[in-house]
Amino acid sequence: MSVRLRLLSVPLVVSVQMLLGTASVITAHANSPDPVTITKHSDLGFTTGMPVSIDTGIASPPCLLDIAGICAFHGAVKFVGTLTAGVTIGTDVALTYNPADLNTPNGPLPVSIKYTPTPGGSTVTYAVDGNMTFNFDGCTGCANPVPFHGHSAPNTFTAPMDSDAPVTIPGSSSGITLNVLGLDVMTATLGSSLTLAPAPAGSLPGLGGAAAVVQVTGASGAPLLPIEWDSSGASQGFTLTTPASPTPLGISLSPLVHWVGTSGNAEINLHWTDDFQTAVEVAADIAGDCILPFCVPICTVFDCTVSDPSPIPLFSGGLGPVYVSAGLDTAIGSAIGGLAGSLVASRVAAGFVPIPLTSPPLASIPPLSTGALVFGVPAVSIAGAPAGVVLKGNSIALSAVVSGGTGPFSFAWTKNSAPFAATVGITDTPALGSTTYAVTVTDSFGAVSNTATLVVKVYDFTVAGSPTSLQILTTGMNTYAITEALVVGSPTTGLPTIDLSVSGLPSGAVAGFSPSSGSAGGFTSTLTITTANAPPGIFTLTLTGTDARAAIGGTRTATLTLQVLTPAQAIPNVISTIQGLKAAGVLNGGQANSLIVKLQHAIDSLTTKPDQPTACNQLQAFVNEVHAYVQAGILTQAQADSLLGGPLGILAIMASIPC
C-alpha cells in the first residue's frame, strides 16, 4: 500500500522590494563605479501532512500460523494517523550590477545572479503520529488503541548540487510494546531513511540544479529562457537595457526551484516478541501433543514461529509519484513555461523533484501559496531645480525624490564631485558660474540607485550711471547715461530681463528710462530727469536694476548724485566757461568782461528782483552779444553753444525763469 505526500511549488519574484527572507548586503560607495552585490537569504521548502490508514484485517484477523493445514494463530493490526513532512532548502541568492550603468539612457546594464546553498542551512523532517489497534487470538483488551509516534533524526545539511555527495536522513523511534496480561506481545518501531541527491543539469535550462525564470520591470531585455545554476556558487549573467529616464528596477525570478533526486522509504515495523513466540509454542505443543502417530511436542516437528505482520508503509521510492499525484509537476511546469516547462513532468517522473519557495516561507500545504524573493533597485531624481539661471547670492533648496527600493534610505550628495551632504534635502548658495549637484540613494538592502545630476548656473550683473553727479535747473531737464553689464564668469545664455528704476528724486522731478529694460547680458539706456519748480539742493539717487523672478532673482544698485540749481546758481557755470574762453585767447579781456558783467547783473536781478523782467532783459542782451561774436567770427557756433545751449545754458536758464 502506498502513501502519497503532496508537495507544492512556489514561484519566486525579485522586484524592487523583498517580500520574504532576510538580506545581507555588500555595497560599494554610492558614487563609486564599482559593482554592487546584494545577497538575500531565503528558505525554499514546505511542510505538509497526510492521513495514513492501514488495516490488515482487524475485524476478521487472517491466519498468521498454519500447522499442517490447521490455523494455529490469527492476528491483525490497524494504524490510523498522520504523516507530517517538512523540507527546508536554505539558499543565498546574490544580485550584482554596476550603478554607474543606470546613468546611461537606453544603455547596457549587465546583471549577474549567483546561487549558493546556505552551508548547513537545510533540513528535512518527517514524523508519524497515530493510534495502533491489535486483534489476535487470546488477546483481551486489544480493542483499546495504543498511541504511536515516530520521527526522523535531527539533521542539518547543505543542499546538494553538482558533484556533492547525497545526503541521507535516517529515522528514529522510541517504539511501543503491546503487553497483554503481563506478557509483552508485540513491538512497533519506525524504520525510515530518506536520501537527497544532486539533480544533474537538465536537458534544457530550468530542469536541473536550481532554476528560475527571469522577469524584469523598469528595464528591457530579460532572458527568454530560464536560467539554471548547476553548482554551488555558480553565476548566470544577462544584459538588460536601461530605460530612457531613471525608473525603479525590479528583477524577478519566478519561479525559483531547487531540483533534487529523492529515494528511500518510511514504514512502521511490527515484531512479535520472543516471549510471545515462546507462549505460542507452548500452547501449540499442549494442543497438538498427541495428534501425531507418536506423542511428541508438535513444535519439535513443525515450525511454530508466528511471522511478523507486514510493515505499515508510509512512503517508498522517490517523491516523484507524490508530485504527480498532487499535480505539482503540471503547476511548476506551467510556471516555468516554454519547452522546459513542458518537460517538467517527465523530469519528475524520472525521480527528480523541484523544491519551491512558499509564502510565508515553509508554509503548510495544501493549499498552495506562492512566495516572492524580491530584489529592487531604487531610482532617484532631484526636486527643487531653479527655473533658470540664478542671481548670485540666492540660496537654492534641493531634495532627493526616491521611487522604488525599500526604506529607510541613505543619501550621498556631491557638489562639483566632492562629498557634500548625507541628507534627503540640501540648501546651498552656489558661486558664480556653474555648480553641479549629484545625489545617489542606497536602500535598506544595499541597492544603489542611479546618480541624479543637476547643474545650477549663477550669474551676476552691475548697473552704473554716467556722470555719477549731475546738475539740473529747478525747472529743466538733464540726462544720465546708464549701463547694465554682465559680470565676467557668468553664463551667457538663458539670461533674464533686467528692469531699470531710480529712487530718491526731489519733489517736482520725474525720471524716464529709454529703454526701461534689457537683457542681463548687457545694454545701455538713457535716464532723463525733468524738473518743474523742484527745490534746489543736492539729492542722492539710487539706480536699481531688477531681476524680478521670485526666489532666484534680485537687484543691483548704484548711487547717483543730482544737484538742483536755481537760475542764479546756474549762471556762474556759464561765467566759468567765459573765463575759459578768455584764457584760451578766444575772447579778449573786454569781450569777456562785457559778457560777464551782463550775467552778474542778471544774478543780482534774480536775487533782488525775482518778480521783475530785469534779469530776462540782461540775459537777452547776453544772447545778442554772443550771436554778434559768432557773426564776427570771434566765436564758433560750438563755442557759442557752450554758453547758450545745453541743460544749464543761458537759453535753458531763460526758459526756467521764464522770460
Secondary structure, DSSP 8 states (H G I E B T S, - for coil): --------------SSS--SSEEEEE---TT--S-EEEEEEEEEEEEEEEEEEEES-SSS--EEEEETTEEEEEEEEEEEEEEEEEEEEEEEEEEEE-GGGGGSTT-EEEEEEEEEE-TT-BEEEEEEEEEEEEEETT-SSTTS-EEEEEEE----B----TT---EEEEEEE--EEEEETTEEEEEEEEEEEEEEEE----SSTTSSSEEEEEEEESSB---SS-EEE-STTEEEEEEEE--SS---EEEEEEEEEEEEEEEEEEEEEEEE-HHHHHHHHHHHHHHHTTTSSS---GGGTS---------EEEEES-SHHHHHHHTHHHHHHHHH-HHHHHTHHHHHHTTEEEE--BSSTT-EESS--B----EEE-EEEEE---SS-EETT--EEEEEEEESS-SS-EEEEEETTEEEE-SSEEEE---SEEEEEEEEEE-TT--EEEEEEEEEEEE-EEEEEESSEEEEESSEEEEEEEEEEE-TTS-SSS--EEEEEEE---TTEEEEEESSEEETTEEEEEEEEEESS---EEEEEEEEEEE--TTT-EEEEEEEEEEEE-HHHHHHHHHHHHHHHHHTTSS-HHHHHHHHHHHHHHHHHHHH-TTSTHHHHHHHHHHHHHHHHHHTTSS-HHHHHHHH-STTSHHHHHHHTT-
